[in-house]
Amino acid sequence: MPHSDEMRRLDTKWQTGNAWPKRLEWLEVQNLRGWDGQRIQFNFPIVAVVGENGSGKSTILQAAACAYQNSSGITWFPSEFFPETAWDTLRHVRLDYGYQEGDRHLSGSVRKPTTRWLGHPDRPQRRVEYIDLSRLQPVGTRVGYARIAKSRHAEASATDFVEDQVSRLSEIMGRRYDYAKMALSDIDQNREIPVLSKSGRGYSGFHQGSGETTIAELIQSDLPRYGLILIDEIESSLHPRAQRRLMRDLATKARIQECQIILTTHSPSVLEELPLSARTYILETENGREIANGVSPQFAMTKMDDELHPECELYVEDVRSGIFLSEILSKHAKELFIRCAIVPYGSANLGVALGQLAHNRRFRRPTTVFLDGDQDVSLGCTTLPGGDAPERVVFQRLRKENWGHLWTRIGRDIADVSDACSRAMVLQNHHEWLLFAANQLMYGGDVLWQSMCAEWASMTTSAEAQYIVDSIQETLIDR
């Protein structure tokens, strides 16, 4: 889906290369919680780290927090996040990191060769905000808060949200708040309580929804200029629309403050808001962890959800490529098609990396990786037919055949189909051809594309499609 205006503005500023003078560029974790030196890179001001429970997402946030001395507030130490216990012995552990300071690209490490952590004094300084899962605990169940509720108390002081904060809260939650504040009681001067008002009625965190409390406390948190903000499971307690609004709010703040945000998530709504370069998946294979950059939401959800049990997974670049492949298989290999699941993965670079994993049999299920026809041949990958992007392949073949029986498939006049599709091909960007033709024909884009691919497939012979069928069958036989 198209990115929001807020995310596009952030991307535009990022592409200038003149902003974000402080940035954590990469992390490597060695000999800790199953990490074995894999590198995670942060190639956008907001990066989402995705993976199954236990894949190591929180470890990445905690390691990032330990890469800096906090220039204002709490400084985190590895011993707080990674303690030795009766069941856990930590030796030869390294947290290596690369960071940017102005025009300089530097590196550092915090390490525990034996019994002590080393490297603390050498860490660079930066404002760091670490927002962990403790924020999800309802106010009434937090340590010390029950005593406030059960005692006679009064408000001792409060910090009112400024107008911009109230506006942000209202926008994210999708309802208008009159005011918001963080209050302290005369029972306890250290435990803040969020107080909100809507429709003229005020109520405290003891009576708020968990989503309201989470967002109120998040908005109250400082997003410092040039700072690093770390947020664990950002979508928790929020419905999908609120998740999208929150991501757009953070995009605005990251652009204005030139701060860096690293978050973990399981949510497709969060991923859809971000560009490909901002999505990183921790892939657990038979031989350990692999880092996949530029994943699609469909890829991430497929890897985290076993509701479907296909014998083979077919990875394609995007939805259009998936429809193209599905129509080829539907025409020439129906029995094989129903045994497979087609999953869009995202960027072509990721496809190349996945192909190498498939070649080395690193996936738990049989996997075939497809690249669009305009990509170079790559190890472990099969290219889709035509030697060009699927849109060009399909449009050009159908035009050569005077659009075949496409007009009967979609129930439009043959002259209208010919005119709309021919005019679309005048556009320089082939990605725009389908939408232009669909608008001219007053037809759904995905439905039109499926009809075009089905017509294209009907024009191909079994011999032309056989190499695709063979690549899938070989994958199934080999496993």
C-alpha positions as CSV (number, residue, x, y, z in Angstrom):
1,M,0.0,0.0,0.0
2,P,1.2,3.6,-0.6
3,H,3.1,5.2,2.3
4,S,1.6,8.0,4.3
5,D,2.6,11.6,3.7
6,E,4.4,11.6,7.0
7,M,6.6,8.7,6.0
8,R,7.2,10.1,2.6
9,R,8.4,13.4,4.1
10,L,10.7,11.5,6.4
11,D,12.1,9.4,3.5
12,T,12.7,12.6,1.4
13,K,14.7,14.2,4.2
14,W,16.6,11.0,4.8
15,Q,17.6,10.7,1.1
16,T,19.2,14.1,1.2
17,G,22.0,12.6,3.3
18,N,22.5,15.9,5.2
19,A,20.6,15.1,8.4
20,W,20.9,12.7,11.4
21,P,24.4,13.6,12.6
22,K,24.1,10.9,15.3
23,R,23.2,7.4,14.3
24,L,23.6,3.8,15.4
25,E,24.5,2.1,12.1
26,W,24.8,-1.6,13.0
27,L,25.0,-4.1,15.9
28,E,26.6,-7.5,16.2
29,V,25.9,-9.8,19.2
30,Q,28.3,-12.7,19.9
31,N,27.8,-15.7,22.3
32,L,24.6,-14.3,23.9
33,R,21.1,-15.8,23.8
34,G,21.9,-17.8,20.6
35,W,23.4,-14.9,18.7
36,D,26.6,-15.8,16.9
37,G,27.9,-12.6,15.4
38,Q,25.1,-11.8,13.0
39,R,24.9,-8.2,12.0
40,I,21.8,-6.0,12.1
41,Q,22.0,-2.8,10.1
42,F,19.8,0.3,10.7
43,N,19.3,1.9,7.3
44,F,16.4,4.3,8.0
45,P,15.6,6.7,10.8
46,I,12.9,4.3,11.9
47,V,13.6,0.5,11.8
48,A,11.3,-2.3,12.7
49,V,12.9,-5.6,13.9
50,V,10.5,-8.5,13.3
51,G,10.6,-12.2,14.3
52,E,9.0,-14.9,16.3
53,N,9.0,-14.9,20.1
54,G,12.4,-15.8,21.3
55,S,14.1,-14.9,18.0
56,G,16.2,-12.2,19.7
57,K,14.3,-8.9,19.1
58,S,14.5,-7.6,22.6
59,T,18.2,-8.6,22.8
60,I,18.8,-6.2,19.9
61,L,17.1,-3.3,21.7
62,Q,18.9,-4.0,24.9
63,A,22.3,-4.2,23.1
64,A,21.5,-0.9,21.4
65,A,20.8,0.7,24.7
66,C,24.2,-0.4,26.0
67,A,26.0,1.1,23.0
68,Y,25.8,4.6,24.5
69,Q,26.4,6.5,27.7
70,N,23.2,8.4,28.2
71,S,24.0,12.1,28.1
72,S,20.9,12.9,30.2
73,G,19.1,10.3,32.3
74,I,19.6,6.7,32.9
75,T,22.7,5.0,31.4
76,W,22.1,1.3,30.8
77,F,24.7,-1.4,31.5
78,P,24.8,-4.9,30.0
79,S,24.7,-6.5,33.5
80,E,21.2,-5.1,33.9
81,F,19.9,-6.8,30.8
82,F,22.2,-9.9,30.7
83,P,22.8,-11.1,34.2
84,E,24.6,-14.2,35.3
85,T,22.4,-16.6,37.2
86,A,22.6,-20.1,38.6
87,W,21.5,-21.3,35.1
88,D,23.3,-18.8,32.8
89,T,27.0,-18.4,32.5
90,L,28.2,-15.6,30.2
91,R,31.7,-15.8,28.8
92,H,33.4,-14.5,25.7
93,V,30.3,-12.2,25.0
94,R,30.7,-9.2,22.7
95,L,28.3,-6.4,21.8
96,D,30.0,-4.7,18.8
97,Y,28.4,-1.6,17.3
98,G,29.1,0.9,14.5
99,Y,27.9,4.5,14.9
100,Q,28.0,7.8,13.1
101,E,29.2,11.1,14.7
102,G,28.9,13.9,12.1
103,D,31.0,12.8,9.1
104,R,32.8,10.1,11.1
105,H,31.9,6.4,11.0
106,L,33.2,4.8,14.2
107,S,32.9,1.5,16.0
108,G,33.1,0.2,19.5
109,S,32.3,-2.8,21.7
110,V,31.2,-3.8,25.2
111,R,32.5,-7.2,26.1
112,K,32.7,-9.8,28.8
113,P,35.7,-12.1,28.2
114,T,35.4,-13.7,31.6
115,T,33.6,-12.4,34.7
116,R,33.5,-8.6,34.1
117,W,32.0,-6.4,31.5
118,L,34.6,-4.2,29.8
119,G,34.3,-1.2,27.5
120,H,31.9,1.0,29.5
121,P,34.0,4.2,29.6
122,D,34.7,4.1,25.8
123,R,31.0,4.3,24.8
124,P,29.9,7.5,22.9
125,Q,27.4,9.8,24.5
126,R,23.9,10.3,23.3
127,R,20.4,10.7,24.6
128,V,18.8,7.3,24.9
129,E,15.1,6.5,25.7
130,Y,14.4,2.8,26.3
131,I,10.6,2.0,26.4
132,D,10.2,-1.6,27.4
133,L,7.2,-3.9,28.1
134,S,6.7,-2.6,31.6
135,R,4.5,0.2,30.1
136,L,1.9,-2.5,29.2
137,Q,1.1,-3.3,32.8
138,P,-2.2,-1.7,33.9
139,V,-1.7,1.2,36.3
140,G,-3.7,-0.5,39.1
141,T,-1.4,-3.6,39.1
142,R,1.9,-1.8,39.1
143,V,4.1,-1.9,42.2
144,G,3.0,0.8,44.7
145,Y,0.0,2.0,42.8
146,A,-2.6,-0.1,44.6
147,R,-1.6,1.7,47.8
148,I,-2.5,5.0,46.2
149,A,-6.0,3.8,45.0
150,K,-6.8,2.2,48.4
151,S,-5.8,5.3,50.5
152,R,-7.6,8.6,50.8
153,H,-5.5,10.9,48.6
154,A,-5.5,14.1,46.6
155,E,-3.6,15.4,43.7
156,A,-0.3,17.0,44.9
157,S,0.9,18.3,41.5
158,A,0.6,17.7,37.8
159,T,2.4,18.3,34.6
160,D,-0.1,19.3,31.8
161,F,0.4,18.1,28.3
162,V,1.0,21.0,25.9
163,E,-1.4,21.5,23.1
164,D,0.7,19.6,20.6
165,Q,0.8,16.6,22.9
166,V,-2.9,16.6,23.4
167,S,-3.4,16.9,19.6
168,R,-1.1,14.0,19.0
169,L,-2.9,11.8,21.6
170,S,-6.2,12.7,20.0
171,E,-5.0,11.9,16.5
172,I,-3.4,8.5,17.4
173,M,-6.4,7.3,19.4
174,G,-9.0,8.7,17.0
175,R,-11.0,10.7,19.5
176,R,-10.8,14.2,20.9
177,Y,-9.4,14.7,24.3
178,D,-10.0,18.0,26.2
179,Y,-6.7,17.8,28.1
180,A,-4.2,15.3,29.4
181,K,-1.7,15.4,32.3
182,M,0.6,13.3,34.4
183,A,-0.3,13.7,38.1
184,L,1.3,12.9,41.4
185,S,-0.7,12.1,44.5
186,D,0.0,13.2,48.1
187,I,0.5,9.6,48.9
188,D,3.5,9.0,46.6
189,Q,5.5,11.7,45.0
190,N,7.4,9.3,42.6
191,R,4.6,7.4,40.8
192,E,3.0,9.3,38.0
193,I,-0.6,8.7,37.0
194,P,-2.0,9.7,33.6
195,V,-5.2,11.7,33.7
196,L,-7.3,12.3,30.6
197,S,-10.5,14.1,29.8
198,K,-12.9,13.7,26.9
199,S,-16.4,15.0,26.5
200,G,-15.9,17.1,29.6
201,R,-15.2,14.1,31.9
202,G,-11.8,13.4,33.4
203,Y,-10.6,10.0,34.4
204,S,-7.2,8.5,35.6
205,G,-5.1,5.7,34.6
206,F,-6.9,3.5,37.1
207,H,-10.0,3.7,34.7
208,Q,-8.3,4.0,31.3
209,G,-8.0,1.5,28.6
210,S,-4.5,0.1,28.3
211,G,-4.1,1.6,24.9
212,E,-4.9,5.1,26.2
213,T,-2.4,4.7,29.0
214,T,0.3,3.3,26.7
215,I,0.0,6.2,24.2
216,A,-0.3,8.9,26.9
217,E,2.9,7.7,28.6
218,L,4.7,7.3,25.2
219,I,3.8,10.9,24.2
220,Q,5.0,12.1,27.6
221,S,8.3,10.4,26.9
222,D,11.0,12.7,25.6
223,L,11.9,12.1,21.9
224,P,15.2,14.1,22.2
225,R,16.9,15.8,19.2
226,Y,19.5,13.4,17.7
227,G,18.5,10.9,20.3
228,L,18.0,7.1,20.1
229,I,14.5,5.8,21.1
230,L,14.0,2.1,21.6
231,I,10.4,0.7,21.8
232,D,9.6,-3.0,22.5
233,E,6.5,-4.4,20.8
234,I,5.1,-1.1,19.8
235,E,1.7,-2.4,18.7
236,S,0.8,-3.9,22.1
237,S,-2.7,-2.8,23.3
238,L,-3.4,-0.8,20.1
239,H,-5.9,-1.6,17.4
240,P,-4.6,-1.5,13.8
241,R,-5.7,2.0,13.0
242,A,-4.1,3.4,16.1
243,Q,-0.9,1.5,15.2
244,R,-0.8,3.2,11.8
245,R,-1.5,6.6,13.3
246,L,1.3,6.1,15.9
247,M,3.8,5.2,13.2
248,R,2.9,8.4,11.3
249,D,3.3,10.4,14.5
250,L,6.7,8.9,15.1
251,A,7.7,9.6,11.4
252,T,6.9,13.3,12.0
253,K,8.8,13.4,15.2
254,A,11.8,11.6,13.7
255,R,11.9,14.0,10.8
256,I,11.7,17.1,13.0
257,Q,14.0,15.9,15.8
258,E,16.3,14.0,13.5
259,C,16.2,11.2,16.1
260,Q,16.5,7.5,15.5
261,I,13.9,5.0,16.4
262,I,14.4,1.2,16.6
263,L,11.3,-0.8,17.5
264,T,10.2,-4.5,17.6
265,T,6.9,-5.7,16.3
266,H,4.7,-8.6,15.2
267,S,2.2,-6.3,13.4
268,P,1.7,-6.1,9.6
269,S,0.0,-2.7,10.1
270,V,3.3,-1.4,11.5
271,L,5.4,-2.9,8.7
272,E,3.1,-1.6,6.0
273,E,3.7,2.0,7.2
274,L,7.5,1.6,6.7
275,P,9.6,1.5,3.5
276,L,11.4,-1.8,2.6
277,S,14.7,-0.5,3.9
278,A,13.2,-0.1,7.4
279,R,12.1,-3.7,7.8
280,T,14.4,-6.3,9.3
281,Y,13.4,-9.9,10.0
282,I,15.3,-12.3,12.3
283,L,14.9,-15.5,10.4
284,E,15.5,-18.7,12.4
285,T,16.8,-21.5,10.2
286,E,18.1,-25.0,10.9
287,N,21.6,-23.7,11.3
288,G,21.0,-20.6,13.3
289,R,19.8,-17.0,12.8
290,E,19.8,-15.2,9.5
291,I,19.0,-11.5,9.0
292,A,16.6,-10.7,6.2
293,N,16.4,-7.0,5.2
294,G,13.6,-5.4,3.2
295,V,10.9,-8.0,4.0
296,S,7.3,-7.6,3.0
297,P,4.5,-7.8,5.6
298,Q,3.3,-11.0,3.9
299,F,6.7,-12.6,4.2
300,A,6.9,-11.7,7.9
301,M,3.4,-12.9,8.7
302,T,3.9,-16.2,6.8
303,K,7.1,-16.9,8.8
304,M,5.4,-16.2,12.1
305,D,2.1,-18.0,11.4
306,D,1.7,-21.7,10.8
307,E,-2.1,-21.7,10.1
308,L,-1.4,-22.9,6.5
309,H,0.7,-25.9,6.0
310,P,1.9,-26.0,2.3
311,E,4.5,-28.5,1.2
312,C,6.5,-25.8,-0.5
313,E,6.8,-22.1,-0.2
314,L,7.3,-20.0,-3.4
315,Y,8.9,-16.6,-2.7
316,V,8.2,-13.8,-5.2
317,E,9.1,-10.1,-5.2
318,D,5.6,-8.6,-4.8
319,V,1.9,-9.3,-5.2
320,R,1.9,-8.7,-8.9
321,S,4.7,-11.3,-9.4
322,G,2.8,-13.7,-7.2
323,I,-0.4,-13.3,-9.3
324,F,1.7,-13.8,-12.5
325,L,3.3,-17.0,-11.1
326,S,-0.1,-18.3,-9.7
327,E,-1.7,-18.0,-13.1
328,I,1.1,-19.8,-14.8
329,L,0.8,-22.7,-12.4
330,S,-3.0,-22.7,-12.5
331,K,-2.8,-23.2,-16.2
332,H,0.1,-25.6,-16.5
333,A,0.5,-27.4,-13.1
334,K,-2.7,-27.3,-11.1
335,E,-1.9,-30.3,-8.9
336,L,1.5,-28.8,-8.0
337,F,0.0,-25.3,-7.4
338,I,-2.3,-26.5,-4.6
339,R,0.7,-27.9,-2.7
340,C,2.4,-24.5,-2.6
341,A,2.0,-21.1,-0.9
342,I,3.1,-18.0,-2.7
343,V,4.7,-15.4,-0.5
344,P,5.8,-11.9,-1.6
345,Y,9.2,-11.1,0.1
346,G,9.9,-7.4,-0.8
347,S,13.1,-6.1,-2.4
348,A,15.1,-7.9,-5.1
349,N,18.2,-7.8,-3.0
350,L,16.4,-9.8,-0.3
351,G,15.3,-12.3,-3.0
352,V,19.0,-12.8,-3.9
353,A,19.8,-13.4,-0.2
354,L,16.9,-15.8,0.2
355,G,18.0,-17.7,-2.9
356,Q,21.4,-18.3,-1.3
357,L,19.7,-19.6,1.8
358,A,17.5,-21.9,-0.3
359,H,20.5,-23.2,-2.2
360,N,22.2,-24.1,1.1
361,R,18.9,-25.7,2.4
362,R,18.6,-23.3,5.3
363,F,14.8,-23.2,5.3
364,R,12.8,-25.6,7.3
365,R,10.3,-26.2,4.4
366,P,11.1,-26.8,0.8
367,T,11.5,-23.3,-0.7
368,T,11.8,-21.9,-4.3
369,V,12.8,-18.3,-4.7
370,F,11.7,-16.4,-7.9
371,L,13.1,-13.2,-9.2
372,D,11.4,-11.0,-11.7
373,G,12.6,-11.4,-15.3
374,D,14.5,-8.1,-15.3
375,Q,16.9,-9.3,-12.6
376,D,20.2,-11.0,-13.2
377,V,20.5,-14.7,-12.7
378,S,21.4,-15.5,-9.1
379,L,22.4,-18.6,-7.2
380,G,19.4,-20.5,-5.8
381,C,16.8,-18.3,-7.7
382,T,14.6,-19.0,-10.7
383,T,13.6,-16.0,-12.9
384,L,10.1,-15.5,-14.0
385,P,9.4,-15.7,-17.8
386,G,9.9,-13.0,-20.4
387,G,13.3,-11.5,-19.5
388,D,11.7,-8.3,-18.1
389,A,9.4,-7.0,-15.4
390,P,6.1,-8.9,-15.3
391,E,4.0,-5.8,-16.3
392,R,6.1,-5.4,-19.4
393,V,6.1,-9.1,-20.3
394,V,2.3,-9.4,-20.0
395,F,1.3,-6.1,-21.6
396,Q,3.6,-6.5,-24.5
397,R,2.6,-10.1,-25.2
398,L,-1.1,-9.3,-25.0
399,R,-0.7,-6.2,-27.3
400,K,1.1,-8.4,-29.8
401,E,-1.9,-10.7,-29.8
402,N,-4.4,-7.8,-30.1
403,W,-5.2,-8.3,-26.4
404,G,-6.6,-11.8,-27.0
405,H,-9.8,-12.6,-25.1
406,L,-9.0,-10.2,-22.3
407,W,-12.1,-8.2,-23.1
408,T,-14.4,-11.2,-22.6
409,R,-12.7,-12.0,-19.3
410,I,-13.4,-8.6,-17.8
411,G,-16.7,-7.9,-19.6
412,R,-15.6,-4.7,-21.4
413,D,-15.8,-3.7,-25.0
414,I,-12.8,-4.8,-27.0
415,A,-12.1,-1.3,-28.3
416,D,-12.1,0.1,-24.8
417,V,-9.7,-2.6,-23.6
418,S,-7.3,-2.0,-26.5
419,D,-7.4,1.8,-26.1
420,A,-7.0,1.8,-22.3
421,C,-4.1,-0.7,-22.3
422,S,-2.3,0.8,-25.3
423,R,-2.5,4.3,-23.7
424,A,-1.1,2.9,-20.4
425,M,2.0,1.6,-22.2
426,V,2.9,5.1,-23.2
427,L,3.7,5.9,-19.6
428,Q,7.4,5.7,-18.9
429,N,7.1,3.9,-15.6
430,H,5.7,0.4,-16.2
431,H,4.6,0.1,-12.6
432,E,1.9,2.7,-13.5
433,W,0.5,0.9,-16.5
434,L,-1.9,-1.4,-14.6
435,L,-3.4,1.4,-12.5
436,F,-3.9,3.6,-15.5
437,A,-5.6,0.9,-17.5
438,A,-7.8,-0.1,-14.5
439,N,-8.9,3.4,-14.0
440,Q,-9.8,3.9,-17.6
441,L,-11.8,0.7,-17.7
442,M,-13.3,1.4,-14.2
443,Y,-12.1,-2.0,-13.1
444,G,-10.2,-3.2,-10.0
445,G,-6.5,-3.2,-10.5
446,D,-5.8,-6.6,-8.9
447,V,-8.7,-8.2,-10.7
448,L,-7.6,-6.8,-14.1
449,W,-4.0,-7.9,-13.5
450,Q,-5.2,-11.5,-12.7
451,S,-7.3,-11.5,-15.8
452,M,-4.3,-10.3,-17.9
453,C,-2.0,-12.9,-16.4
454,A,-4.6,-15.6,-17.0
455,E,-4.9,-14.6,-20.6
456,W,-1.1,-14.4,-21.0
457,A,-0.8,-17.9,-19.5
458,S,-3.4,-19.3,-21.9
459,M,-1.1,-18.1,-24.8
460,T,2.0,-20.0,-23.4
461,T,2.7,-23.6,-24.1
462,S,3.5,-26.2,-21.5
463,A,7.0,-26.4,-22.8
464,E,7.5,-22.6,-22.1
465,A,6.4,-23.0,-18.5
466,Q,8.1,-26.3,-17.9
467,Y,11.3,-24.8,-16.3
468,I,9.2,-23.2,-13.6
469,V,7.4,-26.5,-12.9
470,D,10.7,-28.3,-12.8
471,S,12.3,-25.9,-10.4
472,I,9.4,-26.4,-7.9
473,Q,9.3,-30.2,-8.4
474,E,13.1,-30.4,-7.8
475,T,12.7,-28.5,-4.6
476,L,10.1,-30.9,-3.4
477,I,12.1,-34.0,-4.4
478,D,15.3,-32.8,-2.9
479,R,13.7,-32.4,0.5
